[in-house]
Amino acid sequence: MQIRRKKTMIKKGIFIFCILFFLNSYIKAQDSLKVGSPAPDFVLKSLTGEEHTLSSYKGKNIIYLNFFATWCSSCKEELPQLITINKNYKDQKLLMFGIDVKEDEKKIRRFAEKWKLQYPVLLDKNAVLAKKYGLKGFPLSIVIDGNGIIQYIGSQPPDKFNEIFSKLKSTIIQGPSIKKKNEIN
């Protein structure tokens, strides 16, 4: 009698746990980032050791985040397009960041040098930022306007980046572009 009661209690406990687990997953899926939602703030170091904080660029720059991995073939395929976007818009207040998740710093440095990346590569060593942004796979591109609002989320750079950028220019103040924390060029 006691054994049956214990088995029943264990089954009920497992059932309740499963319901709570799936309910929690459903709620998290509903809370995932969407276009129009505020971009989560972050502080990450770059390959050069500089700290970059998203909120320090608010009102000053349009931010382009690109989550990537050195082993990702799709990430490598899109690099020429990202390099071109950065080259064409960096003097117009676009600040692009490559964000590598959980890889060896030496490997990332070699990758950045091989591709001659001219934008900061940030190190998300513990995938904290990747979790905040709901990263499910590589690559992931996110464009954030000057008000800190997400305007684009996609697995590739936007096809019509020029149109998106033109619309977002009104969200930033005029003046020199901020390229590094507390440094005006």
TORZA-77920 format. One record per atom (N, C-alpha, C): residue number from 1; chain; x, y, z; atom name. Coordinates in steps of 0.02 Angstrom, whole numbers. Layout:
N
  seq  mol    east   north      up  atom
  NUM    A       X       Y       Z    CA
...
//
This chain:
185
  seq  mol    east   north      up  atom
    1    A      41     -60       0     N
    1    A       0       0       0    CA
    1    A      43      63       0     C
    2    A      93      64      44     N
    2    A     138     121      49    CA
    2    A     180     129     -14     C
    3    A     201      74     -44     N
    3    A     242      76    -104    CA
    3    A     201     105    -162     C
    4    A     138      84    -168     N
    4    A      95     111    -221    CA
    4    A      85     186    -212     C
    5    A      76     207    -151     N
    5    A      66     277    -136    CA
    5    A     128     318    -155     C
    6    A     187     291    -140     N
    6    A     250     325    -157    CA
    6    A     257     330    -233     C
    7    A     241     275    -269     N
    7    A     246     275    -341    CA
    7    A     198     327    -371     C
    8    A     138     331    -344     N
    8    A      89     379    -367    CA
    8    A     114     450    -356     C
    9    A     143     463    -298     N
    9    A     170     530    -282    CA
    9    A     228     547    -329     C
   10    A     271     499    -342     N
   10    A     327     511    -388    CA
   10    A     301     527    -458     C
   11    A     252     489    -482     N
   11    A     223     502    -548    CA
   11    A     192     571    -551     C
   12    A     156     590    -498     N
   12    A     125     657    -496    CA
   12    A     178     711    -496     C
   13    A     232     700    -459     N
   13    A     287     748    -456    CA
   13    A     319     757    -524     C
   14    A     331     702    -558     N
   14    A     361     705    -625    CA
   14    A     314     741    -673     C
   15    A     250     726    -669     N
   15    A     200     758    -712    CA
   15    A     199     833    -701     C
   16    A     198     854    -639     N
   16    A     198     926    -622    CA
   16    A     262     959    -646     C
   17    A     319     926    -637     N
   17    A     383     953    -660    CA
   17    A     381     963    -735     C
   18    A     356     914    -772     N
   18    A     353     920    -845    CA
   18    A     308     978    -867     C
   19    A     252     985    -835     N
   19    A     207    1041    -851    CA
   19    A     241    1107    -838     C
   20    A     274    1114    -781     N
   20    A     309    1176    -765    CA
   20    A     366    1190    -813     C
   21    A     402    1138    -832     N
   21    A     458    1146    -879    CA
   21    A     433    1171    -947     C
   22    A     380    1140    -974     N
   22    A     354    1161   -1039    CA
   22    A     321    1230   -1035     C
   23    A     289    1245    -980     N
   23    A     259    1311    -971    CA
   23    A     314    1365    -970     C
   24    A     368    1351    -934     N
   24    A     424    1398    -931    CA
   24    A     454    1407   -1001     C
   25    A     462    1354   -1039     N
   25    A     489    1359   -1107    CA
   25    A     443    1400   -1152     C
   26    A     379    1390   -1144     N
   26    A     330    1428   -1183    CA
   26    A     334    1502   -1167     C
   27    A     338    1519   -1103     N
   27    A     342    1589   -1082    CA
   27    A     406    1620   -1109     C
   28    A     462    1585   -1104     N
   28    A     525    1612   -1130    CA
   28    A     521    1623   -1205     C
   29    A     490    1578   -1241     N
   29    A     483    1586   -1313    CA
   29    A     442    1648   -1330     C
   30    A     391    1662   -1289     N
   30    A     350    1721   -1300    CA
   30    A     388    1785   -1286     C
   31    A     438    1782   -1241     N
   31    A     476    1841   -1221    CA
   31    A     537    1852   -1265     C
   32    A     548    1810   -1316     N
   32    A     608    1818   -1356    CA
   32    A     608    1885   -1391     C
   33    A     666    1908   -1410     N
   33    A     673    1973   -1441    CA
   33    A     637    1976   -1507     C
   34    A     609    2034   -1520     N
   34    A     574    2045   -1583    CA
   34    A     593    2114   -1609     C
   35    A     582    2124   -1673     N
   35    A     591    2191   -1701    CA
   35    A     543    2237   -1664     C
   36    A     568    2294   -1642     N
   36    A     528    2342   -1603    CA
   36    A     538    2337   -1529     C
   37    A     574    2286   -1506     N
   37    A     586    2280   -1433    CA
   37    A     654    2311   -1416     C
   38    A     662    2333   -1353     N
   38    A     726    2362   -1333    CA
   38    A     782    2310   -1335     C
   39    A     840    2331   -1358     N
   39    A     898    2286   -1361    CA
   39    A     928    2280   -1291     C
   40    A     940    2219   -1268     N
   40    A     972    2210   -1202    CA
   40    A    1042    2242   -1202     C
   41    A    1056    2278   -1148     N
   41    A    1122    2309   -1141    CA
   41    A    1175    2256   -1128     C
   42    A    1237    2274   -1142     N
   42    A    1292    2228   -1129    CA
   42    A    1356    2267   -1118     C
   43    A    1403    2233   -1087     N
   43    A    1472    2257   -1081    CA
   43    A    1516    2197   -1100     C
   44    A    1553    2204   -1155     N
   44    A    1598    2151   -1178    CA
   44    A    1665    2182   -1197     C
   45    A    1717    2142   -1189     N
   45    A    1784    2163   -1211    CA
   45    A    1796    2141   -1282     C
   46    A    1835    2182   -1317     N
   46    A    1853    2166   -1386    CA
   46    A    1920    2129   -1386     C
   47    A    1941    2108   -1445     N
   47    A    2006    2074   -1452    CA
   47    A    2063    2120   -1430     C
   48    A    2053    2185   -1433     N
   48    A    2105    2233   -1413    CA
   48    A    2102    2248   -1338     C
   49    A    2053    2219   -1303     N
   49    A    2047    2229   -1231    CA
   49    A    2003    2287   -1211     C
   50    A    1975    2323   -1259     N
   50    A    1931    2379   -1243    CA
   50    A    1862    2354   -1224     C
   51    A    1831    2388   -1175     N
   51    A    1763    2372   -1155    CA
   51    A    1714    2411   -1198     C
   52    A    1662    2377   -1221     N
   52    A    1610    2409   -1260    CA
   52    A    1543    2397   -1225     C
   53    A    1506    2451   -1215     N
   53    A    1441    2449   -1182    CA
   53    A    1389    2475   -1231     C
   54    A    1338    2437   -1245     N
   54    A    1288    2457   -1294    CA
   54    A    1258    2525   -1275     C
   55    A    1240    2534   -1212     N
   55    A    1206    2596   -1191    CA
   55    A    1248    2658   -1202     C
   56    A    1314    2651   -1205     N
   56    A    1357    2710   -1215    CA
   56    A    1351    2738   -1286     C
   57    A    1323    2699   -1331     N
   57    A    1316    2722   -1401    CA
   57    A    1246    2747   -1416     C
   58    A    1201    2743   -1367     N
   58    A    1131    2763   -1378    CA
   58    A    1127    2836   -1400     C
   59    A    1091    2848   -1453     N
   59    A    1082    2915   -1479    CA
   59    A    1140    2938   -1522     C
   60    A    1194    2901   -1524     N
   60    A    1254    2922   -1559    CA
   60    A    1269    2880   -1621     C
   61    A    1250    2817   -1619     N
   61    A    1266    2771   -1674    CA
   61    A    1209    2723   -1686     C
   62    A    1205    2699   -1748     N
   62    A    1164    2641   -1764    CA
   62    A    1211    2582   -1755     C
   63    A    1187    2531   -1721     N
   63    A    1229    2474   -1703    CA
   63    A    1210    2413   -1746     C
   64    A    1261    2380   -1771     N
   64    A    1251    2318   -1808    CA
   64    A    1289    2264   -1770     C
   65    A    1253    2215   -1743     N
   65    A    1284    2159   -1708    CA
   65    A    1282    2098   -1754     C
   66    A    1338    2064   -1759     N
   66    A    1341    2003   -1798    CA
   66    A    1371    1947   -1756     C
   67    A    1329    1901   -1733     N
   67    A    1352    1843   -1695    CA
   67    A    1379    1792   -1745     C
   68    A    1440    1768   -1731     N
   68    A    1471    1722   -1778    CA
   68    A    1515    1671   -1741     C
   69    A    1539    1622   -1778     N
   69    A    1588    1574   -1752    CA
   69    A    1638    1562   -1808     C
   70    A    1700    1550   -1789     N
   70    A    1753    1541   -1839    CA
   70    A    1744    1478   -1881     C
   71    A    1709    1429   -1854     N
   71    A    1698    1365   -1890    CA
   71    A    1637    1366   -1935     C
   72    A    1598    1419   -1932     N
   72    A    1533    1424   -1966    CA
   72    A    1542    1444   -2039     C
   73    A    1524    1399   -2086     N
   73    A    1533    1414   -2157    CA
   73    A    1487    1470   -2181     C
   74    A    1426    1473   -2155     N
   74    A    1380    1528   -2174    CA
   74    A    1407    1595   -2150     C
   75    A    1440    1595   -2092     N
   75    A    1470    1657   -2066    CA
   75    A    1524    1681   -2114     C
   76    A    1564    1635   -2139     N
   76    A    1618    1654   -2185    CA
   76    A    1589    1679   -2252     C
   77    A    1535    1648   -2274     N
   77    A    1503    1668   -2337    CA
   77    A    1477    1740   -2335     C
   78    A    1452    1761   -2277     N
   78    A    1423    1828   -2273    CA
   78    A    1475    1882   -2256     C
   79    A    1536    1862   -2238     N
   79    A    1586    1912   -2219    CA
   79    A    1600    1965   -2272     C
   80    A    1607    1948   -2336     N
   80    A    1619    2001   -2385    CA
   80    A    1564    2055   -2384     C
   81    A    1502    2033   -2376     N
   81    A    1446    2081   -2373    CA
   81    A    1451    2124   -2310     C
   82    A    1468    2093   -2253     N
   82    A    1475    2132   -2190    CA
   82    A    1532    2182   -2196     C
   83    A    1587    2160   -2225     N
   83    A    1645    2204   -2233    CA
   83    A    1626    2264   -2277     C
   84    A    1588    2252   -2329     N
   84    A    1565    2306   -2373    CA
   84    A    1518    2354   -2336     C
   85    A    1470    2326   -2299     N
   85    A    1424    2369   -2261    CA
   85    A    1464    2413   -2213     C
   86    A    1510    2383   -2176     N
   86    A    1550    2421   -2129    CA
   86    A    1590    2476   -2165     C
   87    A    1621    2459   -2220     N
   87    A    1661    2508   -2258    CA
   87    A    1617    2566   -2283     C
   88    A    1558    2551   -2308     N
   88    A    1514    2602   -2337    CA
   88    A    1479    2646   -2286     C
   89    A    1470    2621   -2224     N
   89    A    1429    2658   -2177    CA
   89    A    1464    2679   -2112     C
   90    A    1526    2657   -2102     N
   90    A    1559    2672   -2038    CA
   90    A    1568    2747   -2028     C
   91    A    1576    2785   -2081     N
   91    A    1583    2858   -2074    CA
   91    A    1516    2893   -2070     C
   92    A    1462    2855   -2073     N
   92    A    1394    2883   -2068    CA
   92    A    1360    2861   -2003     C
   93    A    1400    2849   -1953     N
   93    A    1376    2832   -1886    CA
   93    A    1351    2760   -1878     C
   94    A    1373    2715   -1921     N
   94    A    1359    2644   -1910    CA
   94    A    1418    2616   -1870     C
   95    A    1402    2580   -1818     N
   95    A    1454    2547   -1779    CA
   95    A    1439    2472   -1780     C
   96    A    1482    2435   -1814     N
   96    A    1473    2363   -1821    CA
   96    A    1516    2327   -1771     C
   97    A    1488    2274   -1742     N
   97    A    1524    2230   -1696    CA
   97    A    1516    2158   -1719     C
   98    A    1571    2122   -1724     N
   98    A    1568    2050   -1731    CA
   98    A    1568    2022   -1660     C
   99    A    1527    1974   -1646     N
   99    A    1524    1945   -1578    CA
   99    A    1536    1870   -1583     C
  100    A    1593    1848   -1558     N
  100    A    1609    1777   -1558    CA
  100    A    1588    1747   -1492     C
  101    A    1558    1689   -1495     N
  101    A    1531    1656   -1436    CA
  101    A    1572    1594   -1418     C
  102    A    1602    1596   -1359     N
  102    A    1634    1539   -1327    CA
  102    A    1691    1506   -1365     C
  103    A    1730    1544   -1402     N
  103    A    1787    1514   -1437    CA
  103    A    1853    1539   -1408     C
  104    A    1905    1504   -1425     N
  104    A    1972    1521   -1403    CA
  104    A    1994    1588   -1433     C
  105    A    2019    1633   -1391     N
  105    A    2037    1700   -1413    CA
  105    A    2090    1700   -1469     C
  106    A    2138    1655   -1465     N
  106    A    2190    1651   -1517    CA
  106    A    2160    1633   -1585     C
  107    A    2113    1586   -1584     N
  107    A    2080    1565   -1645    CA
  107    A    2040    1623   -1675     C
  108    A    2006    1661   -1631     N
  108    A    1966    1718   -1654    CA
  108    A    2012    1772   -1684     C
  109    A    2067    1784   -1650     N
  109    A    2115    1835   -1674    CA
  109    A    2142    1816   -1744     C
  110    A    2160    1753   -1754     N
  110    A    2184    1730   -1819    CA
  110    A    2130    1739   -1873     C
  111    A    2068    1723   -1854     N
  111    A    2012    1730   -1900    CA
  111    A    2003    1804   -1920     C
  112    A    2003    1849   -1871     N
  112    A    1995    1920   -1884    CA
  112    A    2051    1948   -1927     C
  113    A    2112    1925   -1915     N
  113    A    2170    1947   -1955    CA
  113    A    2166    1920   -2027     C
  114    A    2147    1857   -2034     N
  114    A    2141    1826   -2100    CA
  114    A    2091    1865   -2143     C
  115    A    2034    1884   -2113     N
  115    A    1981    1918   -2149    CA
  115    A    1990    1994   -2149     C
  116    A    2042    2018   -2115     N
  116    A    2057    2090   -2111    CA
  116    A    1996    2130   -2088     C
  117    A    1965    2106   -2034     N
  117    A    1906    2139   -2007    CA
  117    A    1924    2208   -1980     C
  118    A    1888    2258   -2002     N
  118    A    1901    2327   -1982    CA
  118    A    1850    2352   -1931     C
  119    A    1816    2307   -1898     N
  119    A    1769    2325   -1845    CA
  119    A    1785    2284   -1783     C
  120    A    1765    2308   -1724     N
  120    A    1782    2272   -1662    CA
  120    A    1750    2202   -1660     C
  121    A    1789    2154   -1638     N
  121    A    1764    2087   -1626    CA
  121    A    1760    2079   -1550     C
  122    A    1699    2068   -1525     N
  122    A    1687    2062   -1454    CA
  122    A    1686    1989   -1434     C
  123    A    1707    1977   -1372     N
  123    A    1713    1908   -1347    CA
  123    A    1658    1894   -1297     C
  124    A    1612    1851   -1316     N
  124    A    1558    1829   -1272    CA
  124    A    1578    1760   -1246     C
  125    A    1627    1760   -1201     N
  125    A    1660    1698   -1178    CA
  125    A    1613    1648   -1146     C
  126    A    1563    1672   -1109     N
  126    A    1517    1627   -1074    CA
  126    A    1447    1626   -1105     C
  127    A    1441    1652   -1164     N
  127    A    1377    1654   -1201    CA
  127    A    1322    1692   -1165     C
  128    A    1341    1738   -1122     N
  128    A    1291    1778   -1085    CA
  128    A    1251    1821   -1133     C
  129    A    1285    1856   -1178     N
  129    A    1250    1899   -1226    CA
  129    A    1210    1857   -1276     C
  130    A    1239    1801   -1297     N
  130    A    1204    1757   -1343    CA
  130    A    1137    1735   -1313     C
  131    A    1136    1720   -1249     N
  131    A    1074    1701   -1216    CA
  131    A    1025    1759   -1212     C
  132    A    1051    1819   -1195     N
  132    A    1008    1878   -1192    CA
  132    A     973    1892   -1258     C
  133    A    1009    1879   -1313     N
  133    A     982    1893   -1379    CA
  133    A     949    1833   -1411     C
  134    A     944    1778   -1374     N
  134    A     908    1719   -1398    CA
  134    A     942    1684   -1457     C
  135    A    1008    1685   -1458     N
  135    A    1045    1653   -1513    CA
  135    A    1029    1578   -1516     C
  136    A    1007    1557   -1574     N
  136    A     991    1486   -1584    CA
  136    A    1037    1454   -1636     C
  137    A    1073    1496   -1674     N
  137    A    1118    1471   -1725    CA
  137    A    1158    1528   -1755     C
  138    A    1209    1509   -1792     N
  138    A    1252    1559   -1824    CA
  138    A    1239    1560   -1899     C
  139    A    1249    1616   -1931     N
  139    A    1259    1683   -1903    CA
  139    A    1193    1715   -1882     C
  140    A    1197    1769   -1844     N
  140    A    1139    1808   -1825    CA
  140    A    1157    1882   -1830     C
  141    A    1119    1919   -1869     N
  141    A    1129    1991   -1876    CA
  141    A    1072    2028   -1843     C
  142    A    1090    2080   -1805     N
  142    A    1040    2122   -1771    CA
  142    A    1060    2195   -1782     C
  143    A    1012    2235   -1805     N
  143    A    1023    2307   -1814    CA
  143    A     982    2343   -1761     C
  144    A    1016    2389   -1726     N
  144    A     985    2426   -1670    CA
  144    A     988    2500   -1687     C
  145    A     931    2535   -1681     N
  145    A     931    2606   -1697    CA
  145    A     961    2648   -1640     C
  146    A     963    2713   -1650     N
  146    A     994    2758   -1602    CA
  146    A     956    2762   -1536     C
  147    A     894    2739   -1535     N
  147    A     855    2738   -1473    CA
  147    A     862    2673   -1435     C
  148    A     903    2627   -1461     N
  148    A     913    2563   -1428    CA
  148    A     860    2512   -1444     C
  149    A     823    2522   -1498     N
  149    A     769    2477   -1518    CA
  149    A     792    2433   -1576     C
  150    A     777    2369   -1571     N
  150    A     795    2322   -1624    CA
  150    A     752    2335   -1686     C
  151    A     786    2344   -1743     N
  151    A     752    2358   -1806    CA
  151    A     758    2302   -1857     C
  152    A     804    2256   -1846     N
  152    A     813    2200   -1892    CA
  152    A     843    2142   -1854     C
  153    A     816    2082   -1867     N
  153    A     844    2020   -1841    CA
  153    A     843    1970   -1899     C
  154    A     900    1940   -1914     N
  154    A     901    1892   -1968    CA
  154    A     964    1851   -1969     C
  155    A     961    1796   -2006     N
  155    A    1020    1752   -2011    CA
  155    A    1069    1777   -2063     C
  156    A    1051    1831   -2099     N
  156    A    1096    1861   -2148    CA
  156    A    1090    1936   -2144     C
  157    A    1138    1972   -2172     N
  157    A    1131    2045   -2174    CA
  157    A    1068    2063   -2214     C
  158    A    1035    2118   -2196     N
  158    A     974    2137   -2233    CA
  158    A     990    2151   -2306     C
  159    A     947    2128   -2352     N
  159    A     957    2139   -2423    CA
  159    A     958    2213   -2441     C
  160    A     915    2250   -2411     N
  160    A     909    2322   -2427    CA
  160    A     935    2363   -2368     C
  161    A     997    2352   -2350     N
  161    A    1026    2387   -2292    CA
  161    A    1023    2462   -2301     C
  162    A    1033    2486   -2362     N
  162    A    1032    2558   -2375    CA
  162    A     966    2589   -2354     C
  163    A     910    2555   -2371     N
  163    A     844    2580   -2352    CA
  163    A     835    2581   -2277     C
  164    A     855    2527   -2244     N
  164    A     850    2523   -2171    CA
  164    A     892    2577   -2139     C
  165    A     953    2584   -2161     N
  165    A     999    2633   -2132    CA
  165    A     971    2704   -2140     C
  166    A     945    2720   -2199     N
  166    A     917    2787   -2212    CA
  166    A     861    2803   -2164     C
  167    A     818    2755   -2150     N
  167    A     763    2765   -2103    CA
  167    A     787    2775   -2032     C
  168    A     842    2742   -2014     N
  168    A     866    2744   -1945    CA
  168    A     909    2805   -1930     C
  169    A     933    2839   -1980     N
  169    A     977    2897   -1969    CA
  169    A     945    2950   -1925     C
  170    A     879    2956   -1927     N
  170    A     845    3006   -1886    CA
  170    A     846    2990   -1812     C
  171    A     868    2929   -1793     N
  171    A     869    2910   -1722    CA
  171    A     935    2926   -1688     C
  172    A     980    2957   -1725     N
  172    A    1045    2975   -1695    CA
  172    A    1057    3050   -1700     C
  173    A    1095    3076   -1652     N
  173    A    1112    3147   -1653    CA
  173    A    1167    3159   -1704     C
  174    A    1169    3219   -1729     N
  174    A    1222    3237   -1777    CA
  174    A    1286    3253   -1739     C
  175    A    1342    3240   -1770     N
  175    A    1407    3251   -1739    CA
  175    A    1452    3193   -1756     C
  176    A    1512    3191   -1728     N
  176    A    1558    3137   -1744    CA
  176    A    1532    3069   -1721     C
  177    A    1549    3020   -1759     N
  177    A    1531    2951   -1742    CA
  177    A    1571    2927   -1682     C
  178    A    1540    2890   -1638     N
  178    A    1575    2862   -1580    CA
  178    A    1602    2794   -1601     C
  179    A    1667    2786   -1600     N
  179    A    1697    2723   -1622    CA
  179    A    1721    2682   -1563     C
  180    A    1741    2714   -1510     N
  180    A    1763    2679   -1451    CA
  180    A    1733    2714   -1391     C
  181    A    1723    2677   -1338     N
  181    A    1695    2705   -1278    CA
  181    A    1735    2767   -1257     C
  182    A    1701    2822   -1249     N
  182    A    1730    2885   -1226    CA
  182    A    1783    2914   -1273     C
  183    A    1783    2895   -1335     N
  183    A    1831    2923   -1382    CA
  183    A    1795    2949   -1443     C
  184    A    1803    3013   -1457     N
  184    A    1771    3043   -1515    CA
  184    A    1823    3056   -1568     C
  185    A    1809    3033   -1629     N
  185    A    1855    3044   -1685    CA
  185    A    1834    3104   -1724     C
//
